[in-house]
Amino acid sequence: MSAPRTPSGSPSATAPGTSPGTERPADAPDTGTSPDADTAPGIERPADTGTSPDTERPATAATVSATAVTKGSLRRVTREARPFLRARTGPMGRLSAWSLLEFGQTLIGGYAVAQALDRGFLDGAPAVGLLWLAVAALAVLPAALATRGVFAGLADLVEPLRDGLVRRAVTRGLGEALDGGPADSRSVSRVTHQSEIARDGWGGLVLSLRSFVFTAVGALAGMAVLSPRLLLVVLPPLLAGIALFAVTLAPMAVHQRAYLDADEAFAAHTGTTAGALTDIAAAGGSPQVRERAARLTDDQTRAARSLARWAAARIVALGLCGALPPILLLLTAPWLLDHGLTTGGLLGAFTYLTQSLAPAVHALLTVLGTAGGRLVVVLDRFTRPLSLPSPPAAHPRHGHALPEAPLTAELRSVSFAYGPAARPVVDGLDLGLRPGERLAVVGPSGSGKSTLAALLAGVLPPTRGEVRWLGRPAASPDGPEPTALRTLLPQQAYIFTATLRDNLRYLRPGATDREITDALAELGADRLAERVGGLDAPVGPARLSQGERQLLALVRAHLTTVPLLVLDEATSHLDPAAEARAEDALARRPRTLVVIAHRLASARRADRVLLMDGAATEYGTPDELLARSARYRDLAGHWAPDHRIPQPR
């Protein structure tokens, strides 16, 4: 741990609404209704991920990134889609068979109109004309029957996809929890909102693509029969519109990804906030919660506006495909008529364009532009590999040099004051915590110890300076979830009304009964578990003393695999023996342990001690501070009068 700088400063100011010598409001009543016991307000803070790329990067970089992201997503989704589609060749075959009726209806419709004019009404044979129109009308009946068969077959393709995505989302969420990762609302968003997006998008894409293929082939084949020159007029704007539309796919996929990232981040923040309202009110975290909610809302707004801008380009593409071919057909009508196209053939071509081809193209491009883009992004999120931070490896404690590794936590010139005009509670503090280190923070009441704990845990943003975890800024938007990196236990231990097992597994839902039993025994809480009736017994705050609540909260923290554990006087209601046993058990885990000491004995057990007295600090081993720090010796004499302080010879 790097030595802290000791600037000159005045005694710390207290927060508004608190008693002198405190850094947090008075203890709130324990209602037992908040399950966010050890992760008080703002602790479980999801990373910012929903920033619109076009607002953060130059246009060239965004375009390159868009292409790379889209290609990678398409490759991953295509690889996963192949076995899914191969297993459903039967439903796809039945869907195609029903669609042949739609092909026939399209082909007959325009051709019948042309023949009704040329061989009937214009040829002086209205009966023949009516007969051809009757043929066109009758062709609609099989197509209507095909629609019923298509929707019946569609369920065999759509529902298995949604079921598989739900299973994958649940498996992923449980896997994150079992590995000690964050348990937040993102998995809920995948199971509900995103799986429904994929279901609706896949269904719409299948319907539109099927309709476009069979309708377009039928319409183009009919125009080729009437006059091959019709294709020279119709195909160029159709292909140009499709090409322009294809250009927008890559950037739209990136902006759609940004929107879903923002949606997940906002869902995680909302879920965390809803479950921690008591903690937020107790610790005065409302401003930080509001600020983050506003930032996440702004991210969603930027992403939505980016999508809207690219949608304008798609409107142009739709115009080329749908509106331009009929206009060109009108402009070239004299030339077509001069080269053998009949009047009935011209009207038949208009029928193909306006009644079949244009609606099919419009439907396909609309689905690809909305549901299709969302489908690729959502499926990519379900198929991307799971990435979780690995638990830190154990490190030697004494007598050996620690290997090179990122500091678990680091404060770089950090200052904090409770208001613009207030004196700083922490002033220019530099502090580094190595993996496996055990730090005790001591000092008189009001010296800023709990403020330091909140800064280390990311609950309070520093007024100046930077807080880093594992070499990365604590506020990094692309870093892991804060709850996967650190846990903060406040003095007020919350126990919610549920079984003992649910209370202990709250920070790590995948903990086994064997792991829970071992943790209870290691921290000396096994007798308490027996007294309340075992792991299946219901517990609540009213049944437990403050010390028993703290002991269960410590067991809960012991089960986690986070690399940084901060105890903010979390053992204040335990007797000295129970406190020592709990701290030693927590320190045996491969993690960095920070103890805001309630008793000086915690400092004597630590590797290093940070003495805080207002904005001034001193740092060293327990023996070093006893030898050189008069303030530490005074504190030791006040807290432990029986402790023998070396006398100068």
C-alpha positions in Angstrom: 0.0 0.0 0.0 1.5 3.3 -1.0 2.0 5.8 1.8 -0.7 8.4 2.0 0.1 12.1 1.6 -0.5 14.1 4.7 -1.6 17.6 3.8 -2.2 20.2 6.3 -5.8 20.8 6.9 -8.4 21.8 9.3 -10.7 19.4 11.3 -13.3 17.8 9.1 -16.7 19.3 8.5 -19.7 17.1 9.2 -22.5 16.4 6.8 -25.6 18.5 7.0 -28.1 16.9 9.2 -25.6 14.8 11.1 -24.2 15.0 14.6 -20.7 16.4 15.0 -18.2 13.6 14.6 -20.2 11.5 12.2 -20.1 10.9 8.4 -23.6 9.4 8.0 -27.0 9.9 9.3 -28.2 8.3 12.5 -29.2 4.7 12.3 -32.5 4.2 10.6 -35.1 1.9 12.1 -34.6 -1.7 11.0 -37.8 -2.8 9.3 -36.6 -6.0 7.8 -38.1 -5.1 4.5 -34.9 -4.2 2.6 -32.9 -7.1 1.2 -30.1 -4.8 0.1 -28.5 -5.1 3.5 -24.8 -5.0 2.9 -25.0 -3.1 -0.3 -26.3 0.2 0.9 -27.4 3.1 -1.3 -25.5 3.5 -4.5 -23.3 0.5 -3.8 -24.9 -1.8 -6.4 -24.3 0.6 -9.2 -24.4 -0.8 -12.8 -21.9 0.5 -15.2 -22.9 3.1 -17.8 -23.2 1.3 -21.1 -25.8 3.1 -23.0 -23.9 5.9 -24.7 -24.6 6.6 -28.2 -21.5 5.9 -30.3 -22.0 8.9 -32.6 -21.8 11.2 -29.6 -18.6 9.7 -28.3 -16.5 8.9 -31.3 -15.6 10.5 -34.7 -17.8 9.5 -37.6 -15.0 7.5 -39.3 -14.3 5.5 -36.2 -18.0 4.8 -35.6 -18.4 3.5 -39.2 -15.4 1.2 -38.9 -16.7 0.0 -35.5 -20.2 -0.5 -36.9 -18.9 -2.7 -39.7 -16.8 -4.8 -37.3 -19.5 -5.2 -34.7 -22.1 -6.1 -37.3 -19.9 -8.7 -39.0 -18.9 -10.2 -35.7 -22.6 -10.3 -34.5 -23.8 -11.8 -37.8 -21.1 -14.5 -37.7 -22.0 -15.4 -34.2 -25.7 -15.4 -34.7 -25.4 -17.3 -38.0 -23.3 -20.0 -36.4 -25.9 -20.5 -33.7 -28.8 -20.3 -36.2 -27.6 -23.1 -38.5 -28.4 -26.0 -36.1 -31.7 -24.4 -35.1 -32.8 -24.2 -38.7 -31.5 -27.6 -39.6 -33.6 -29.1 -36.9 -36.8 -27.4 -38.3 -36.6 -28.3 -42.0 -40.1 -29.8 -41.7 -41.9 -26.6 -40.6 -39.9 -24.6 -43.2 -40.9 -27.0 -45.9 -44.6 -26.8 -44.9 -44.3 -23.0 -44.8 -42.9 -22.9 -48.4 -45.6 -25.3 -49.6 -48.4 -23.0 -48.4 -46.5 -20.0 -49.9 -46.7 -21.5 -53.4 -50.4 -20.7 -53.3 -49.5 -17.0 -52.7 -47.1 -17.2 -55.7 -49.9 -18.5 -57.9 -52.3 -15.8 -56.8 -49.8 -13.1 -57.5 -48.9 -14.5 -60.9 -52.5 -14.9 -62.0 -53.8 -11.6 -60.6 -51.9 -9.2 -62.9 -52.0 -11.5 -65.9 -55.8 -11.9 -65.5 -56.3 -8.1 -65.4 -54.2 -7.7 -68.6 -56.2 -10.4 -70.4 -59.5 -8.9 -69.2 -58.7 -5.7 -71.0 -56.9 -7.0 -74.1 -59.2 -10.0 -74.8 -62.4 -8.7 -73.2 -63.3 -5.1 -72.7 -61.0 -3.5 -75.3 -61.8 -6.3 -77.8 -65.6 -5.8 -77.5 -66.2 -9.0 -75.4 -67.2 -7.8 -71.9 -68.2 -11.4 -71.0 -64.7 -12.6 -71.6 -63.4 -9.6 -69.6 -65.6 -10.5 -66.7 -64.5 -14.1 -66.9 -60.9 -13.2 -66.5 -61.7 -10.9 -63.6 -63.5 -13.8 -62.0 -60.4 -15.9 -62.4 -58.4 -13.2 -60.6 -61.0 -13.1 -57.8 -61.0 -16.9 -57.4 -57.2 -16.9 -57.2 -57.5 -15.0 -53.9 -59.4 -17.9 -52.2 -56.5 -20.4 -52.1 -54.2 -17.5 -51.0 -56.5 -16.8 -48.1 -56.4 -20.5 -47.2 -52.6 -20.4 -47.4 -52.5 -17.5 -44.9 -54.1 -19.8 -42.3 -51.6 -22.5 -43.0 -48.7 -20.1 -42.9 -49.6 -18.8 -39.4 -50.1 -22.4 -38.1 -46.6 -23.3 -39.4 -45.0 -20.1 -38.1 -45.6 -21.2 -34.4 -43.3 -24.2 -35.0 -40.5 -21.8 -35.9 -41.1 -18.9 -33.5 -42.0 -20.5 -30.1 -39.0 -22.8 -29.9 -36.8 -19.8 -30.5 -38.3 -17.9 -27.6 -38.2 -20.9 -25.3 -34.5 -21.5 -26.1 -33.6 -17.9 -25.4 -35.5 -17.9 -22.1 -33.6 -21.0 -21.0 -30.3 -19.5 -22.1 -31.0 -16.2 -20.2 -31.9 -18.1 -17.0 -28.8 -20.3 -17.3 -26.6 -17.2 -17.9 -28.1 -15.4 -14.9 -27.7 -18.4 -12.6 -24.2 -18.9 -13.9 -23.2 -15.3 -13.1 -24.7 -15.6 -9.6 -23.0 -19.0 -9.0 -19.7 -17.5 -9.9 -20.2 -14.6 -7.6 -21.1 -12.1 -10.3 -23.7 -9.4 -10.0 -27.4 -10.3 -9.5 -29.4 -7.5 -11.0 -32.3 -6.7 -13.3 -30.4 -7.4 -16.6 -31.3 -11.1 -16.6 -34.9 -10.1 -16.0 -34.7 -7.8 -19.0 -33.4 -10.7 -21.2 -36.0 -13.1 -20.0 -39.0 -10.8 -20.5 -38.4 -7.8 -22.8 -35.5 -9.0 -25.0 -36.8 -12.5 -25.5 -40.1 -11.0 -26.7 -38.3 -8.7 -29.0 -36.5 -11.7 -30.5 -39.8 -13.7 -30.8 -41.7 -10.9 -32.5 -38.7 -9.9 -34.7 -38.2 -13.5 -35.8 -41.8 -14.1 -36.6 -42.1 -10.8 -38.5 -39.0 -11.5 -40.4 -40.1 -15.0 -41.5 -43.5 -13.8 -42.6 -42.1 -10.8 -44.5 -39.2 -12.7 -46.1 -41.5 -15.5 -47.2 -44.0 -13.1 -48.6 -41.4 -11.0 -50.4 -39.7 -14.0 -52.0 -42.9 -15.7 -53.4 -44.7 -12.5 -54.2 -41.7 -10.8 -55.9 -41.0 -13.9 -58.0 -44.6 -14.1 -59.0 -44.8 -10.4 -59.9 -41.5 -10.3 -61.8 -42.4 -13.6 -63.6 -45.8 -12.1 -64.6 -44.2 -8.9 -65.9 -41.7 -10.9 -67.9 -44.6 -12.8 -69.5 -46.4 -9.6 -70.4 -43.2 -7.9 -71.7 -39.5 -8.5 -70.8 -38.9 -4.7 -71.2 -41.0 -4.1 -68.1 -38.1 -5.6 -66.1 -35.7 -2.9 -67.5 -38.0 -0.2 -66.0 -38.8 -1.9 -62.7 -35.6 -3.6 -61.6 -33.1 -0.7 -61.5 -35.0 1.4 -58.8 -35.9 -1.7 -56.9 -32.3 -2.9 -56.7 -31.1 0.7 -55.9 -33.5 1.0 -53.0 -32.5 -2.4 -51.6 -28.8 -1.5 -51.9 -29.3 1.9 -50.1 -31.2 0.1 -47.5 -28.4 -2.5 -47.0 -25.9 0.4 -46.4 -27.9 1.4 -43.3 -27.9 -2.0 -41.7 -24.4 -1.8 -40.1 -24.8 1.6 -38.4 -28.4 0.8 -37.4 -27.2 -2.4 -35.7 -24.6 -0.5 -33.7 -27.1 2.2 -32.6 -29.7 -0.5 -31.8 -27.0 -2.2 -29.6 -26.4 1.1 -27.8 -30.1 1.5 -27.2 -30.4 -2.0 -25.7 -27.3 -1.3 -23.6 -28.9 1.8 -22.2 -32.1 -0.1 -21.7 -30.3 -2.8 -19.6 -28.4 -0.2 -17.6 -31.6 1.7 -16.8 -33.4 -1.6 -15.9 -30.5 -2.6 -13.6 -30.5 0.8 -11.9 -34.3 0.8 -11.4 -34.3 -2.7 -9.9 -31.4 -1.9 -7.6 -33.0 1.4 -6.5 -36.4 -0.1 -5.9 -34.8 -2.7 -3.6 -32.7 -0.3 -1.6 -35.1 2.6 -0.9 -34.6 2.2 2.9 -30.8 2.3 2.5 -31.0 5.3 0.2 -33.1 7.2 2.7 -31.0 6.2 5.6 -27.6 7.2 4.1 -28.8 10.3 2.1 -28.0 8.8 -1.3 -30.9 10.3 -3.1 -28.9 13.0 -5.0 -26.5 10.3 -6.4 -29.4 8.1 -7.4 -31.2 10.9 -9.2 -28.1 12.0 -10.9 -27.4 8.5 -12.2 -31.0 8.0 -13.3 -30.9 11.3 -15.3 -27.6 10.2 -16.9 -29.0 6.9 -18.0 -32.2 8.6 -19.3 -30.0 10.9 -21.4 -28.1 7.9 -22.8 -31.4 6.3 -23.9 -32.5 9.6 -25.5 -29.2 9.9 -27.5 -29.5 6.3 -28.7 -33.1 6.8 -29.7 -32.2 10.0 -31.7 -29.4 8.2 -33.5 -31.9 5.5 -34.6 -34.3 8.2 -35.8 -31.6 9.8 -37.9 -30.8 6.6 -39.7 -34.5 5.9 -40.1 -34.6 8.9 -42.4 -32.2 7.2 -44.9 -34.4 4.2 -44.9 -37.4 6.3 -45.9 -35.5 7.3 -49.0 -34.7 3.6 -49.7 -38.4 2.7 -49.3 -39.3 5.5 -51.7 -36.9 4.1 -54.3 -38.4 0.6 -54.0 -42.1 1.5 -53.7 -42.8 4.9 -55.2 -40.3 5.2 -58.0 -41.1 2.1 -60.1 -44.8 3.2 -60.8 -43.6 6.7 -61.7 -41.0 5.3 -64.1 -43.6 3.0 -65.6 -45.8 6.0 -66.4 -42.9 8.0 -67.9 -41.8 5.1 -70.1 -45.4 4.0 -71.1 -45.2 5.5 -74.6 -41.9 3.7 -75.3 -43.2 0.4 -74.0 -46.4 0.7 -76.0 -44.4 1.4 -79.1 -42.4 -1.8 -78.5 -45.3 -4.2 -78.3 -46.7 -3.8 -74.8 -50.5 -3.8 -74.9 -52.8 -1.5 -72.9 -53.9 -4.4 -70.9 -50.3 -5.4 -70.3 -49.5 -1.9 -69.0 -52.4 -2.0 -66.6 -51.4 -5.5 -65.5 -47.9 -4.2 -64.8 -49.4 -1.5 -62.6 -51.4 -4.2 -60.8 -48.2 -6.2 -60.1 -46.4 -3.1 -58.9 -49.1 -1.5 -56.7 -50.9 -4.6 -55.4 -48.1 -7.1 -55.0 -44.5 -6.1 -55.4 -44.5 -2.7 -53.7 -46.4 -3.9 -50.6 -44.1 -6.9 -50.3 -40.9 -4.8 -50.6 -42.2 -2.2 -48.2 -43.1 -4.9 -45.6 -39.7 -6.6 -45.9 -37.6 -3.4 -45.6 -39.7 -2.2 -42.7 -39.3 -5.4 -40.8 -35.6 -5.6 -41.6 -35.2 -2.0 -40.5 -36.9 -2.3 -37.2 -37.5 -5.9 -36.0 -34.7 -7.3 -38.0 -32.1 -4.9 -36.6 -33.3 -5.5 -33.1 -33.3 -9.3 -33.7 -29.6 -9.4 -34.7 -28.6 -7.3 -31.7 -30.7 -9.2 -29.2 -29.6 -12.6 -30.5 -26.0 -11.4 -30.3 -26.5 -10.6 -26.7 -27.9 -14.1 -26.0 -25.1 -15.8 -27.9 -22.0 -13.8 -26.9 -19.7 -15.7 -24.4 -20.1 -15.0 -20.7 -17.3 -12.9 -19.3 -16.9 -12.5 -15.6 -14.0 -11.2 -13.5 -12.0 -14.1 -12.0 -11.7 -14.2 -8.2 -8.3 -12.9 -7.1 -5.6 -15.6 -6.4 -4.2 -15.9 -2.9 -1.1 -13.9 -2.2 1.6 -14.3 0.5 0.9 -12.2 3.5 4.2 -11.8 5.4 7.9 -12.3 4.7 7.7 -12.5 0.9 7.4 -9.9 -1.8 4.0 -9.7 -3.4 3.9 -10.5 -7.2 3.3 -7.7 -9.6 -0.5 -7.3 -9.9 -3.0 -4.5 -10.1 -3.9 -2.9 -6.8 -7.2 -4.1 -5.6 -8.2 -0.5 -4.8 -6.4 2.8 -5.1 -7.1 6.4 -4.2 -5.3 9.0 -6.3 -5.2 12.5 -4.7 -8.7 12.0 -3.5 -10.5 14.8 -1.7 -14.1 14.9 -0.5 -16.2 17.6 1.2 -19.9 17.6 2.0 -20.6 20.8 0.1 -18.8 23.4 -2.0 -18.0 25.6 1.0 -17.3 22.8 3.5 -13.9 21.9 4.7 -12.7 18.6 3.2 -13.2 15.5 5.2 -10.6 13.7 3.1 -8.0 16.0 1.5 -5.5 14.8 -1.2 -5.3 11.2 0.0 -3.1 8.8 -2.0 -3.7 5.2 -0.9 -3.0 1.8 -2.5 -4.4 -1.6 -1.4 -2.6 -4.7 -2.5 -4.3 -8.0 -3.1 -4.5 -10.0 0.1 -3.8 -7.0 2.3 -5.5 -6.3 5.6 -5.9 -2.6 6.4 -7.3 -1.1 9.6 -8.6 2.5 9.6 -8.6 4.2 13.0 -9.2 7.7 14.3 -11.4 9.7 16.6 -15.1 10.1 15.9 -15.7 12.5 13.0 -12.3 12.0 11.5 -13.7 10.8 8.1 -13.4 7.0 8.5 -16.8 6.2 7.2 -16.4 8.7 4.4 -13.2 6.9 3.4 -15.1 3.6 3.4 -17.9 5.1 1.1 -15.2 6.5 -1.2 -13.4 3.1 -1.5 -16.7 1.4 -2.2 -17.8 3.9 -4.8 -20.8 5.1 -2.9 -19.6 8.6 -2.8 -17.9 10.2 -5.8 -14.7 12.1 -4.8 -14.8 15.9 -5.1 -11.4 15.7 -6.6 -9.1 12.8 -7.6 -9.9 9.3 -8.7 -10.8 6.0 -7.2 -9.6 2.8 -9.0 -10.4 -0.9 -8.7 -8.1 -3.5 -10.1 -6.3 -0.8 -12.2 -9.5 0.7 -13.7 -11.5 3.8 -12.7 -14.3 2.8 -10.4 -16.7 4.9 -12.5 -15.6 3.3 -15.8 -18.7 2.7 -18.0 -17.2 -0.4 -19.6 -15.9 -2.1 -16.5 -17.4 -5.0 -14.6 -20.4 -4.5 -12.3 -19.2 -2.8 -9.0 -21.0 -5.6 -7.0 -18.7 -8.1 -8.6 -15.6 -6.2 -7.3 -16.5 -5.0 -3.8 -18.8 -5.4 -0.8 -19.4 -2.8 1.9 -20.9 -3.8 5.2 -22.2 -0.8 7.2 -22.6 -0.7 11.0 -26.4 -1.2 10.6 -26.7 -4.8 9.5 -30.0 -5.4 7.7 -31.7 -8.7 7.9 -34.9 -9.1 5.8 -37.8 -11.4 6.6 -37.1 -14.7 4.8 -35.4 -18.0 5.6 -31.9 -18.0 7.1 -30.6 -19.6 3.8 -32.1 -16.8 1.7 -30.6 -14.1 4.0 -27.1 -15.7 3.8 -27.2 -16.3 0.1 -28.3 -12.8 -0.8 -25.0 -11.6 -2.1 -24.2 -15.0 -3.7 -27.4 -16.8 -4.6 -25.6 -19.9 -5.9 -23.9 -20.8 -2.5 -24.4 -24.4 -1.6 -25.7 -25.5 1.8 -22.2 -27.0 2.5 -20.6 -23.7 1.8 -23.1 -21.9 4.1 -22.6 -24.4 6.9 -18.8 -24.1 6.6 -19.0 -20.3 6.7 -21.3 -20.4 9.8 -18.8 -22.6 11.6 -15.8 -20.6 10.5 -17.3 -17.3 11.9 -18.8 -18.9 15.0 -22.4 -18.5 13.9 -23.3 -22.2 13.8 -24.9 -22.1 17.3 -27.0 -19.1 16.2 -28.2 -21.0 13.2 -29.2 -23.9 15.4 -31.0 -21.6 17.8 -33.2 -20.1 15.1 -34.1 -23.5 13.6 -31.6 -24.1 10.8 -31.3 -22.8 7.3 -34.9 -23.3 6.4 -36.2 -21.4 9.5 -37.7 -18.0 8.9 -35.8 -15.1 10.4 -36.4 -11.4 10.7 -34.9 -8.4 12.5 -37.3 -8.7 15.4 -36.0 -12.1 16.3 -32.3 -11.1 16.4 -30.2 -8.8 18.5 -28.0 -6.2 16.8 -24.9 -8.4 17.4 -26.6 -11.4 15.9 -27.6 -9.4 12.8 -24.0 -8.2 12.4 -22.8 -11.8 12.7 -25.1 -13.0 10.0 -24.2 -10.1 7.7 -20.5 -11.1 8.2 -21.3 -14.7 7.2 -23.1 -13.3 4.1 -20.1 -11.3 3.1 -17.8 -14.3 3.8 -19.6 -16.3 1.1 -18.9 -13.7 -1.6 -15.8 -13.9 -3.9 -15.3 -10.1 -4.4 -11.7 -9.0 -4.2 -12.4 -6.0 -1.9 -14.4 -6.2 1.4 -14.9 -3.0 3.4 -16.3 -3.3 7.0 -17.5 0.0 8.3 -17.7 -0.8 12.0 -19.6 -3.9 11.0 -18.4 -5.7 14.2 -19.3 -3.0 16.7 -22.0 -5.0 18.4 -19.9 -8.2 18.7 -17.8 -9.0 21.8 -14.0 -8.8 21.3 -13.5 -12.6 20.9 -16.3 -12.9 18.2 -14.9 -9.8 16.5 -11.4 -11.3 16.3 -12.7 -14.6 15.0 -14.8 -13.0 12.3 -12.1 -10.7 11.1 -9.5 -13.5 10.9 -11.9 -15.7 9.0 -12.7 -12.9 6.5 -8.9 -12.2 6.1 -8.2 -15.8 5.2 -10.1 -15.5 2.0 -8.1 -14.3 -1.0 -9.3 -10.7 -0.9 -8.3 -7.3 0.4 -9.9 -6.5 3.7 -10.5 -2.9 5.0 -11.7 -2.6 8.6 -13.0 0.7 9.9 -12.0 -0.3 13.4 -14.4 -0.1 16.4 -11.6 -1.4 18.7 -7.9 -0.9 18.5 -7.5 -4.7 18.6 -8.5 -4.7 14.9 -5.6 -2.4 14.2 -3.1 -4.7 16.0 -4.3 -7.6 13.8 -3.9 -5.7 10.5 -0.9 -5.6 8.1 -1.2 -1.8 7.9 -2.9 0.9 9.8 -4.2 4.2 8.5 -4.7 6.8 11.2 -7.2 9.6 10.3 -7.6 12.8 12.2 -9.4 15.3 10.1 -7.7 15.8 6.8 -4.4 14.7 8.3 -3.4 11.1 8.0 -0.6 8.8 9.2 0.2 5.3 7.8 2.3 2.3 8.7 2.4 -1.0 10.5 0.9 -1.1 14.0 4.4 -1.2 15.6 5.6 1.6 13.4 2.8 3.9 14.4 3.2 3.1 18.1 6.8 4.1 17.8 6.5 7.3 15.9 2.9 8.7 16.2 1.9 10.5 19.4 -1.7 10.6 18.1 -1.7 6.8 17.7 -0.3 6.3 21.1 -2.9 8.6 22.6 -5.6 6.7 20.8 -4.1 3.4 21.9 -4.1 4.5 25.5 -7.7 5.8 25.3 -9.0 2.6 23.6 -6.9 0.0 25.4 -5.5 1.2 28.7 -4.1 -2.2 29.5 -2.0 -2.1 26.3 1.7 -1.6 27.1 3.2 1.2 25.2 7.0 1.0 24.8 8.7 3.6 26.9 11.7 5.6 25.7 14.9 4.5 27.4 
